[in-house]
């Protein structure tokens, strides 16, 4: 268990520790294994969320960049009287 906690401190997720008893030490190891799995799952969900959010932002920003580039290059003309909805 000490080696596993050292690995977690280094940012790694250790393999589950084999539980050989049902006493307090066995219960502690079992809960530790559950905690490691939960932390690993949470990290995976966080990474997926960041990927999803970056994709959601990338599309409108790419559209805006293309529109502003077309305005700058004179490909399209814009209106000076633009109202921004609140």
HELIX and SHEET records of a PDB file:
HELIX    1   1 UNK A    2  UNK A    9  1                                   8    
HELIX    2   2 UNK A   24  UNK A   73  1                                  50    
END                                                                             
